[in-house]
Amino acid sequence: MVWRILKIPKSKTANDQKLIRAIQNIAGFAPSNLELYKLATVHSSIAKENDHGFKESNERLEYLGDAILGAAVADYLFKKFPFKPEGFLTEIRSRIVNREALNQLAKKIGVANIVQFDHKNSHLQQVILGNTLEAIVGAIYLDKGYLRTRKFVIDKLISPNYDLEELVNSNSNFKSK
């Protein structure tokens, strides 16, 4: 007779439930792997070392999310503006994913409610929100894949928060910058 070990899911804590609701509000779906999103919200100022001496923070997810966000925005712009040159596409992508724009966007969509950092340095929150948003993009990518992440970037970040026509026309001489 073969015995199977049943995996009994751990009950979710109040903090887990809060994070699940926040991710649902931000991304429009429930996380499958909550641990990724927990890690995405942990700034290095409060990170703890694991058994291997590695400080577990959102920095690696931020790295990944930065690349995925850039790729998703580039893909979107490439298809949205089929007859525009590379310099135009680069400039518009830069306006969408620059640090200040990401900080403001992260604040607007509620990332400030879930980021975990050392509150002794309260000024940190204003500068880490965009980094945390990138880490969340990285978590979404690992949790749901590229296509779902691209959909999140377009439907939840770009479309409701950027007027592309205004962005394009705000500086028509982008190459001379």
N, C-alpha and C positions, 0 to 999 in steps of 0.2 A: 504494500500500500504506500502510495506517495503522498506525503503531507505537503501542503502548500502553505507557505507563510503569507498571511494576509497583511497587506499594508494598510494600517489604520491611519487615515489622515489626521495630522495634528489639528487641534482646534485653533482657530485663528484668535489672536489676542486683539484687544481693542485697538492697539497701534496698527496691527495688520489690517484690520477692517477699515481704519482711517486711510491707510495707504491704498488699499484696493479701491475705495470710493474716489480718492484723489486721482488715481490713474484712470479710472473710468471717466471722470470728468475731463481730464486733460486729453486722453487719447481716444476715448469713445469705445473702449472695450475693457474687459476684465483681464488682468494679467494671468498667464498660465503658470509662469515661474516667478512667484512673488519675490524670491531671494534676489533675483537680478535687479528688481526695482528698489528693493531695500538697499542694496549696494549702491545703486545709482544716486541715492539721496545722501550718502555719507561723504562729507567733505574730509579731506586729509587732516584737518585741524582736530578732528575727534577720532580718527581711525586708530584701531587697535591692531597690534601685531598678531599674526596667526602663528601656528606651530612652526612655520618655516621662516619666521623672522620678517615676513612681508606685511607691511601696513595695508590693511584692506580698506580702500577708499574707492571713490568713484572715478579716479584718474584714468584707469585703463578703459573703463566704459566711455569716459569722456573722449578719449583718443579715438576709439572706434566710432562713437556717435558723430564726432566732428567729420570724419571721412564719409560716413554714410549720409549725413545731412547734406554735405557738399555735393555728393553724387546725386542724391535725390533732387536737389534744387537745380543742379546742372542739367539733369535729364529733363526735368519739367520745362526749364527755360529753352533748352535745345528744341523741344517739340512745340512750344508755345510761339517761338520766334524763328521759324524755319529759314528766313532769308536775312537774318542779322549776322554780322561778323563775330568772330571769336572775342574781340575786344569788348564789344557791347555785352555779350553774354557773361563774360568774366566780371565786368563792372556791376551788372545788375545782381549777379549771384553774390558778389562781395557786399553789396548794400543790404542784402537779405540776411547773410550769415555772419556779419561782422560782430565783434564782441558787444558793442553797445546795443545794437539791434536785438541780439539774442538775450541780453540782460533784460531789456524792456519787455520783449515778448514773453520770456519766462515769468516775469512778474505778473504780466497781464493774464496769463493762463493758469496761475495758481501754484507755480513751482515753489514760491516762497513759503507756502503752507507745509511743505513736506521736506525741504532741505534740512539736513542735520549738520550743524557746525558749532564751533566753540563760540558761545555767545559773549565771551569776554571781549571778543573782537567783533562787535556788532556791525562795523563797517564792512565786514567780509560778505554779509548777505547780499549787498548790492553788486558786488563784483563776481560772486560765485553762481548767481542764478543761471546765467547763460551756460556756464560749464556744466551745471546740473542738468539743464535741458539737453545738452549734448549727451550726457551720460544716460539720460532717459531714452534718447533716440538709440543709443547703443544697446540698451536693455531691450527695447522693442525689437530691434533687429535680431538679437540673439533669441528672443522669445517667440517672435512671430514671422521672421524672415524679411527679405528685402521688399517684396511687393506690398506687404502690409505696412511696412515702415514708410515706404514711398507714399502710400495712400494717406497715412497719418500726416506726413510732412505737407502734402498738398492740401488735404481737406481740413486739417486742424491748425496748421501753422501758417501756410502761405495764403490760401484763399480768403479766410475770414479776417486776416490781419494786415494784408498788404494790398494796396491799390497799385497794381503793376503799371497802369497807364501813368499815374502820378509819379511813381518811382522812375519810370523811363524818362518822363518829361522834366523831372526836377533838375537835371543837368544834361542838356542835350549834347554838350561838347565833352563827353566822358573821356575821349582819347587824349585831350590836352591836359588832363589832371596831373 
